[in-house]
Amino acid sequence: MGDISDNSIEGYVESVIFQNEENGYCVITMSVNLAELTCVGTLPGISQGMYISCKGKYVQHPVYGEQFSVESFTVKEPHSREAFLRFVSSGIIPGIRKKNGQKIADRFGDDSYRIMLEEPETLAKEIKGISLNQAYGFQKSLIDNRQINDALIFLQGMGIGNVLAKKIYAFYGEDMYTVLKENPYRLTEDIENVGFKTADEYVRRSGLKVSLENRVRAACLYALERGVADGHCYLPADVLKERTEEFIGSSLNEFDSILADLSVESRLTARLSEDGEIRVYLPAYFNMEQNVAVRLGEIDRARKPEPAGLKGLDEKIRCVEEETGIELDAKQKEAVINAMEGGVLVITGGPGTGKTTVINSIIRVFSDMGLDIKLAAPTGRASKRMSEACGMEACTIHRLLGYSPYGAGEDEPAYMKFEYNDDNRLEGDVVIIDEMSMVDLWLMNALMNALNTGTRLILVGDSNQLPSVGAGNVLGDILDSGCFKSVCLEKIFRQAQSSDIVVNAHKINKGEKVDLDAESKDFLFIKRDEPDKIISAMYTLVMEKLPDYVGASVNDIQVLTPSRTSKTGVERLNRILQELINPPGADKRERQVRDNIFRVGDKVMQIKNDYDLEWVRIFEDGMRERGTGVYNGDIGVITGINEFAETLKVIFDDQREVEYDFDILEELELAYAITIHKAQGSEYPAVVIPMYPAPKMLMNRKLLYTAVTRARKCVCMVGIKDCFEQMEENIFESQRYSALSEAIRQNNT
């Protein structure tokens, strides 16, 4: 054992009590001069059995007493018999048994580690039970282990967390040092989740010298990636230049030549628009726009005559009206006829305008003809609503296309992960997609690849709702192109006219004044001026007033808010509502993840698509259905936390049960309150909306309209009337750079 001084210690790692895989922070116990000492600090790659030398200082923890705070450390190779035995028993070298480790130590003593590292032939020759191949394998493990530890310590010095450091080393191997020296911005190209700002910070911390050209190239590509994250399919060249200059902090004179180089290397695609604008794309998004445009045209032009022809269509519509007891108006009949006559049809309309009636009528007519009809929507919630409204199974678009996270290799394009694609087309005569405003370019491209040219495609949505979270403005662009038949349903039917939710939603959309003082059973405004009073009133509504009023559980009532960070934003609301609705208790396990506490009984939401997550659904008869995939916006309740297994269990609204490992809990967040954006495609018995100042870009008409139309039975707004009026009057909408409409016109005229 080494001696203890004021700032250095040496000893064996007896146990690893806690280890954060992301940043390498650990709590370990070390055996130092026959005494056990707790050490804390950043120790990437540490494991039980290692012999390490640490520099740092002693600190006094208020609860756990004396500890050694590690500032730096090195791993010592085991050059004694005892150290070697501890080393091999730690499991660092895969495949070596304790018995064989003992044999090696007995034969070679203090020279055991050197023999294993430098003379594998001697090891195989003199130790019975170890083959030459095994000995070479042990040697490779020692070399790899040494290199990995060195790499982790090096990358940690650049401020790179443990998980990312392992990814970097796994990708580059020993070439990592050359790559980082010559062009550290290659990390942004090769390593997932490393953006320009992250790489730039690593460069700053490490003091590496890099060329301006490499930095500009990385910033330019990052600007395009950020554009996609903001919903854009491309950026105009002048906008891209401005954003690149913002990232690097200086003006650029050679930007055009860098764009040209990146274009030659196929890192980006630049195209001239009809009005002379230079549009710069990431190549995948240009290709997707073109493909969607071409495939829509092919499907629309492939008009196969139906067996019964169109002559008896009026009679078929009359039969549907008699069966359902619903008389279709002229626009609804037009939609049914267009569904029969064309390959692509778009049906739009706000709440209460009869979209569901039209879909059901189309389904009945096509069913009578014996056609195979498939229904789908972008989210699980939306597909469930579609199933209930249409009386037949609907599924998510991902499920319709047979998404599998294992369907493609790492180097293959993401759309190849769908079972149905351009090599294996989906069988079916008619595909009806609901909630089209939520469908982004990537998902639309996957759908287009999967459909047979003879399939009829019917797209249904509300073009006045918010556009998709992902890149593109698919529904709006298809309508703007003017190349396909479309029917806009505008008439509010009698049964919907009694709903102030429906009537006022249409007023909001048209910019007409809504009387917030009028008596209403389903559209209520409660005046409150201060944030805490607003939240208190909202809590009373959620917990006491609304559940019985709308016949729903507390968890079915949803708070929707425009922003995340205002005084009535998601983050503050969730902290307060959690403490009020699901306070701590001796019988409730908890798990802290950064600034959030997850507690058994909490309402939570998945905040990113995770196609790999496994789920099981257990039916009343004991049968089980298994699958993979939990999607952005899915809401459920935490039913269990297992500290020993490090898992957290959630049951989602559709009864899928999912077990999360602790290391992916950042995919969840509390959902007592959610943003209006996250509520797209969902419907709740009642929604509660705070009306309090937030950033102007969020206080707009489209956001208000989307929020109000999420409620089925009751909308309750709480706050300041002026905020409602500001939202209704503000027609500001962020421009989306999308050229799908132009691509459609160019390919179909």
Buried (B, 14 or more C-beta within 10 A) or exposed (E): BBEBEEEBBBBBBBEBEEBBEEBBBBBBBBBBEEEEBBBBBBBBBBBBBBBBBBBBEEEEEEEEEEBBEBEBBEBBBBEBBEBBBBBBBBEBBEEBEEEBBEBBBEBBEBBBBBBBBEBBEBBBEBBEEBEEEBBBBBBEBBEEBEBBBBBBBBBBEBEBBBBBBBBBBEBBBEEBEEBBEEBBBBBBEEBEEBBBEBBBEBBEEBEBEBEEBBBBBBBBBBBBBBBBEEBBBBBBBEBBBBBBBEBBEEEBEEBEEBBEBBBEEEBBBBBEEEEEBBBBBBEBBBBBBBBBBBBBBBBBEBEEEBEBEEEEBEEBBEBBBEEEEBEBBEBBBBBBBBBBBBBBBBBBBBBBBBBBBBBBBBBBBBEEBEBEBBBBBBBBBBBBBBBEBBEEEBBBBBBBBBBBEEBBEEEEEBBBBBBBBBEEBBEBBBBBBBBBBBBBBBBBBBBBBBBBEBBBBBBBBBBBBBBBBBBBBBBBBBBBBEBBBBBBBEBBBEEBEEBBBBBBBBBBBEEEEBEBEEEBEBBBBBBBEEBEBBBBBBBBBBBEBBBEBBEBEBBBBBBBBBBBEBBBBBBBBBBBBBEBBBEEEEEBBBBEBEEBBBBBBBBBBBBEBBBEBEBEBEEEEEEEEEEBBBBBBBBBBBEBBEEEEEBBBBBBBBEBBBBBEBEBBEBBBBBBBBBBBBBBBBBBBBBBBBBBBBEEEBBBBBBBBBBBBBBBBBBBBBBBEEBBBBBBEBEEEEEBBBBBBBBBBBBBE
